[in-house]
C-alpha cells in the first residue's frame, strides 16, 4: 500500500448529512478512511440511519470502522434506535457494577445491530472539579477505584455486546475545568497525586484488557510532559500508555479539530505530531478537506523521513486489525433487559433531605432552570425532555415554567408575582449548576421563601444540591435527559424508591 493510502487509512473522518442521499459516498470511497464518526447531524429517522450506516460500511471491501459517541446521559448521538442509558454519574450513584456491565452489553448489542462497530465510551475520568462541566455527569464519580471498576465493566459490556469500546480521556481530564473543545487545559498536579487518582481508573481498565481503544485527551499533564497535550506527547502515548501500562490496542486521539489543537499547532500539524507520538487513529471529525490535508502532511513527513514509515505502518496495521475484527458484526444474542436503564436511573435518585414524594393527586408545577428548551439534533427541532412531561406520562396534571439558567431579577419578579395565583399544589424546582450561576442560586432562594414546601431536584452534577438550607426536600438525579426525568417522576409518584448514594463529595 502506498504511503498516501496508509496515511488515509489511519484517519477517522466525519461529514454532514443524515441520509444516504446526502452522504458524500464517492468522496469517502476515494479517501478510504480507517473510520467514520457519526454525530447528531448524521442521525435522521431510524430507517434512514440504518440505510446510511449500511452505505458507509459498503464504501470499501473491508468496511471502515463506524464510530459514535454514545455514552448515555447528555452524550448520546443516536436516539431511540438504541437503548437510552442514564449518565455515568447516575450509574455510579446506583452502585451496581454488574448492572453497569449489562447496560454496556445492551447498548453494544443495539449499536452492533445498527451497523456501528465502535463506541467512543466509557469515560474513565474522575469528577474532581465542581467547575468541570465538560466531564461532569459523564464521569462515574470522584473515587478512582469506583470509576475504574465501572469504566472497566461498561467497556467489557460494550465489547460483549458486539462493538469495540474506547476508554477516554487518557490519562485524565477530570482535574481541570477548561473544556478542551474550546482551549488547551493544563493539569498542574504532582506526579504522585496524578498517578494515584486521575490515572488509576485507566490503569485498572487497561490491565483488565477491558477496551480495545484508548482515546488520548487534549490536556497537558505537566507531571509527564509540560509542553505537549497527551494526544501529541511521546512521553504519554508511547512511554506511559505503551511501555509502562502495556496497552497493545489502538491508541486514538480526541478530535483534532477541537480548539485545544486547532488553534495551535493546528489540526494538520497536530495529526503529524500525534502519529509521531504514538497515536494510531487520528480523528478529524468535521471536514473532509482538512482530513485530506492531514493525510497529505503525514505522507509528506514520511517521505521526508521526519516520521519513519514503520511508525505509519504500525498504526495502519493496528487500525486494519480492528476493522477486520468488525468486518462482520456479531451482536450479542442472549436475553437482555430493555427496562434496565430506567431501573438503574430509578435506583440512582439520591435524596439528600426530606422525602421526594408528591402530595396526593394535586397538580404539579415544575419550575425549570434551563437553557434552550429545544434540541436541534438530526436537523429536527424538538422539545427537550422535562420532568413535567415525564409526570404527565404518569397521569399527573403538570405544567412547566421555564426560567433561564442565570435569570434576570425582572424575570424572577414576574414569576413570583404569578405563583400565588396557582393555589395549593405541588411545586418542584429543577436546578442546573446553580453553584456556577449566582443569580439562579438567588432566584431559588426567593422562590423557597414564597413556597417553602417546594422540592429541589438537581438535574446536573449534584454540587448545588445543598445550597439552600431552607429547602425541605432536596434530591439529585444526575442528568436532564428523558431517562433521568422518568426515574425522578417514578420516585415522586411513588412508583419507585430512591436508593442512590452520592458519587462525588458536596
C-alpha positions, 0 to 999 in steps of 0.5 A: 500500500502506498504511503498516501493510502496508509496515511488515509487509512489511519484517519477517522473522518466525519461529514454532514448529512443524515441520509444516504442521499446526502452522504458524500459516498464517492468522496469517502470511497476515494479517501478510504478512511480507517473510520467514520464518526457519526454525530447528531447531524448524521442521525435522521429517522431510524430507517434512514440511519440504518440505510446510511450506516449500511452505505458507509460500511459498503464504501470499501471491501473491508468496511471502515470502522463506524464510530459514535459517541454514545455514552448515555446521559447528555452524550448520546448521538443516536436516539431511540434506535438504541437503548437510552442509558442514564449518565455515568454519574447516575450509574455510579450513584446506583452502585451496581457494577454488574448492572453497569456491565449489562447496560454496556452489553445492551447498548453494544448489542443495539449499536452492533445491530445498527451497523456501528462497530465502535463506541467512543465510551466509557469515560474513565475520568474522575469528577474532581472539579465542581467547575468541570462541566465538560466531564461532569455527569459523564464521569462515574464519580470522584473515587478512582477505584469506583470509576475504574471498576465501572469504566472497566465493566461498561467497556467489557459490556460494550465489547460483549455486546458486539462493538469495540469500546474506547476508554477516554480521556487518557490519562485524565481530564477530570482535574481541570475545568477548561473544556478542551473543545474550546482551549488547551487545559493544563493539569498542574498536579504532582506526579504522585497525586496524578498517578494515584487518582486521575490515572488509576481508573485507566490503569485498572481498565487497561490491565483488565484488557477491558477496551480495545481503544484508548482515546488520548485527551487534549490536556497537558499533564505537566507531571509527564510532559509540560509542553505537549497535550497527551494526544501529541506527547511521546512521553504519554502515548508511547512511554506511559500508555505503551511501555509502562501500562502495556496497552497493545490496542489502538491508541486514538486521539480526541478530535483534532479539530477541537480548539485545544489543537486547532488553534495551535499547532493546528489540526494538520500539524497536530495529526503529524505530531500525534502519529509521531507520538504514538497515536494510531487513529487520528480523528478529524471529525468535521471536514473532509478537506482538512482530513485530506490535508492531514493525510497529505502532511503525514505522507509528506513527513514520511517521505521526508523521513521526519516520521519513519514509515514503520511508525505509519505502518504500525498504526495502519496495521493496528487500525486494519486489525480492528476493522477486520475484527468488525468486518462482520458484526456479531451482536450479542444474542442472549436475553437482555433487559430493555427496562434496565436503564430506567431501573438503574436511573430509578435506583440512582435518585439520591435524596439528600433531605426530606422525602421526594414524594408528591402530595396526593393527586394535586397538580404539579408545577415544575419550575425549570432552570434551563437553557434552550428548551429545544434540541436541534439534533438530526436537523429536527427541532424538538422539545427537550425532555422535562420532568413535567412531561415525564409526570404527565406520562404518569397521569399527573396534571403538570405544567412547566415554567421555564426560567433561564439558567442565570435569570434576570431579577425582572424575570424572577419578579414576574414569576413570583408575582404569578405563583400565588395565583396557582393555589395549593399544589405541588411545586418542584424546582429543577436546578442546573449548576446553580453553584456556577450561576449566582443569580439562579442560586438567588432566584431559588432562594426567593422562590423557597421563601414564597413556597417553602414546601417546594422540592429541589431536584438537581438535574446536573452534577449534584454540587448545588444540591445543598445550597439552600438550607431552607429547602425541605426536600432536596434530591439529585438525579444526575442528568436532564435527559428523558431517562433521568426525568422518568426515574425522578417522576417514578420516585415522586409518584411513588412508583419507585424508591430512591436508593442512590448514594452520592458519587462525588463529595458536596 
